[in-house]
Amino acid sequence: MDRVSSFDEPLKKLLGGATAKVMAEHLDLHTVGDLLHHYPRRYEERGKLTALADLPLDEHVTVVAQVADARILMFNNGRGKRLEVTLTDGSGRLQLVFFGHGVHKPHKELLPGRQAMFAGKVSVFNRKMQLAHPTYQLLDASDADEATEAVDAFAGRLLPIYPACKQLDSWRIAKAVDAVLPSAQDAVDPLPAALREGRGFTPLPEALLKVHRPQTKADIEDAKARLKWDEAFVLQVALARRRYADTQLPAAARRPVADGLLDAFDAKLPFTLTEGQEKVSKEIFDDLATEHPMHRLLQGEVGSGKTMVALRAMLAVVDAGGQAAMLAPTEVLAQQHHRSITEMMGELAEGGMLGGSDQGTKVVLLTGSMGTAARRQALLDLVTGEAGIVIGTHALIEDKVQFHDLGLVVVDEQHRFGVEQRDALRSKGKQPPHLLVMTATPIPRTVAMTVFGDLETSVLDQLPAGRSPIASHVVPAKDKPHFLARAWERVREEVENGHQAYVVCPRIGDDAEEEKKGKAKKKAADEDPDKRPPLAVLEIADELRKGALAGLTVEVLHGRMHPDEKDDVMRRFAAGDVGVLVATTVIEVGVNVPNATAMVIMDADRFGVSQLHQLRGRVGRGSAPGLCLLVSEAHEASPARARLSAVAATLDGFELSRIDLEQRREGDVLGQAQSGVRSSLRMLTVIDDEEVIAAAREEAVAVVAADPELEHLPELRMVLSALLDKDREEYLDKG
């Protein structure tokens, strides 16, 4: 066991308290193993300079550059002095500034022609990129011992540039890595020998050495290939073991009955199912017919008919004598699902009532804000089995809620619903119920394989007939203010033609705390327009009522309103009594108003790609074409504008989620879904390494099938248990 122990050594022992504290607090690195897995972000070649032209704003950077000139400037009538140093490389220039007492040392050392490494946060001053008070290390001085050492260490070598923080720059991290590198020899190798040899991988200790101190570019490639595989494989083994464990659980098979509720429902459908819906339904029914719990992820665009597919699965389970529960993230959504499901089912949703169908069942709603009597009745219907279908919020998970025989759980919008909750609901069945998770944020297949590796995936990618196309345009409010004026004219035209419109803002804008921040930001904004606070619902609604949309009924909707008020506004909007609804993203999920045709998203650059796509899915739900206007003051050349143009250019959610991921990295995605696994991905990027993930998944499935307990692979078992420490293990088990 002592083989793993050197990786578990706390950093304090080797690096001293102060450095270890900064590493723990700012970089989340606690042990020797953590630091060995803190890989360089990139490598600089000695003598090859970073392109100063490509520096990202507001990020911590390390650059290697040459001093072009340096001059001291006086200000405040000679009381203050400032040193300005201009750096250069082939691509551009960068200014450094030092103030006050911090001027003397750099003034002596940073002479024109000198080369050094500089680290700091990039800001803009007077339209020029600059680093204020950067730390630096000379690379070509001969007087200071440290510099000589630096030259020796870096001569002709690739300089590793580490993800750093303000308190600890890259070369200090490099020094710390030097102190722990000897421990790389003790690395426990998770890959089974046959797999390692079959694929010709570098041994793990050597890969760690090469990634931190490469002699050549080939070293880096070798190391990366090996380390990516480790991450993908260990993660896929964890997921494969869970899938295997699930197949060992008992579940009641639920098969639809001939001439039962499902047939009766299908017979009264006014339209035929799309091919996609047929195919996905078959996958689900096949799963429901087996004796172990289904775990399926149903992905589909907003409006692709996921609810219809889920409802048919629920009806099949009721036919088979079980009950089905649908969980929604909010009360508004639960009520909406309840409304649309009872409408779709008609008299079939009134089992046991006068006028109800003999084949019918009861469909009940259960939410936190229900009155006591209604709630008591709903709970009673669940216990007796009178209600075959229940739709609710987290209130469904409370201890008081008892089912007669829970057979299927449908969870809407996975990313808003924690694993613990999924688990609590599952424990309500006599045996584990089948599970169907629905999400309207399409996830590229590889990401789904990594994040929801324990779920089989079904995809609905056709829109049902009769859905209208949505035209999307970017409105550059700053460069072309008349475009914004035209946008409001378009909204007025839609409303005057009997349709309705949404206006979405990032902020509500009504509490004192926000006010205070707002004032401070406004002051900052006068000095720098990029710093203004995001636009707020209440302010925009006010402006529109007085200005561009005067005379139309403009109402607001946001999360801090009382639930009754919210429902009232939504009801009136759905009924067509409100022309324009100014809202926060509360409308992002589930609000269905087919008559709404236009949406204006203010400060659209402040929303993520998937969120914009989700929001846009709220219009064009009827027969009239939809229009979505993305209003932004972002600069034409900025990444934010590129993101908006991408959203405007395609309605394909899968395409957009790829763009989104490429820009955000998958930490967020993995974090939302499996916080337990997130920190294990250091080298692997889910989008770029599709082949690695797919291959690792195949190998993992084979390994687990042959040896579910990993009895013959003690190293793999050891690495897994380190990755899935107690919390994570529980987290994964529950998923």
Buried (B, 14 or more C-beta within 10 A) or exposed (E): EEEBEBBEBEBBEBBEEEBBBBBBEEBEBBBBBBBBBBBBEEBBBBEEBBEBEEBEEEEBBBBBBBBBEBEEEEEEEEEEBBBBBBBBBEEBBBBBBBEEEBBEEBBEBBBEEBBBBBBBBBEEEEEEBBBBEBBBBBBEBEEEEEBBEBBEBBEEBBBBBBBBBEBBBBBBBBEBBEBBBEBBEBBBBBBBEEBBEEEEBBEBBBBBBBBBBBEEEEBBEBBBBBBBBBBBBBBBBBBBBBBBBBEEEEBBEBEBBEEBBBBBBEEEEEEEBBEBBEBBBEBBBEBBBEEBBBBBBBBBBBBBBBBBBBBBBBBBBBBBBBBBBBBBBBBBBBBBBBBBBBEBBBBBBBBEEEEBBEBBBBBBBBBEEBEEEEBEBBBEBBEEBBBBBBBBBBBBBEEEBEBBBBBBBBBBBBBBBBBEBBBBBBEBBBBBBBBBBBBBBBBBBBBBBBBBBBBBBBBBBBBBEEBBEBBBBBBBBEEEEEBBEEBBEBBBEBBEEEBBBBBBBBBBBBEEEBEEEBEEBEEBBEEEEEEBBBBBBBBBBBBBBEEBBEEBBBBBBBEEBEBEEBBBBBEBBBEEEBBBBBBBBBBBBBBBBBBBBBBBBBBBBBBBBBBBBBBBBBBBBBEBEBBBBBBBBBBEEBEBBEBBBBBBEEBEBBBBBBBBBEBBEBEBBBEBBBBBBBBBBBBBBBBEBBEBBBBBBEBBBEBBEEBEEBEEBEBBBBBBBBBBEEEBBBBBEBB
